[in-house]
Amino acid sequence: MVEAASLKSLEIERQPSVTEQVFELLYRQVVELQLPPGSKLSEVEVAKQMGVSRQPVRDAFYRLSQQGFLLIRPQRATVVTHISEQGVLQARFIRTALEMETVRAAAERLTDDQFKLLGALVERQEAAIEAGDKMRFHELDDEFHRQICIFSGHEFAWALIRESKAHMDRVRYLSLSFGARSAFDDHLDIMKALEARDGEKAAAQMRIHLSRILTIISRIRETHGQYFAAE
């Protein structure tokens, strides 16, 4: 019998599954409003257009429905949901509660290399702003918050956050035409607190950052009211 101590783990880079690829493409199209609220989707048509079988599309649809992006109706077309203001506020509450704790914990245990990685993400965010690439900034913004969760030792928190923030994502994306620089500046303030190892200051800055959605949502609803649900 081979002793466990003599075994070595295989370093295999896992490639995204077909379902994950379908999910990420549809997620991006919904957030960018290429698939605006009210759009009807068919498993058959999506599978045909993407050149895949129906099963990964069905699985991606289900995952998107669990996040609040799609309404799956048996025997009827699947529909992209309208933005729920209540859903945005609920997501903000969940994110604030979790991310104040994760950034507080990260301030205590962040290594120099991890801090440099966060700094590199912030630099790439600025480049995305300069290039006018809103989706790239959105992705880097998410990655900044995700990495803080990982470095805090509570990576599971990001999974909880992502499952709840669908409605918030579309409002955030719509706000980037005027709010990307403010979000970037907030990240700089969070970085300063992390560099100082000041967990309380980092948590306070995170609260300020995530609270901006409260004023943003009113502005977005005024200009894009057709995307919102009647609540």
Helices and strands as residue ranges (DSSP letters): G 4-6, H 18-31, E 40-41, H 43-50, H 54-67, E 70-71, E 78-80, H 85-109, H 112-131, H 134-151, H 156-162, H 166-195, H 199-211, H 213-223, G 225-227
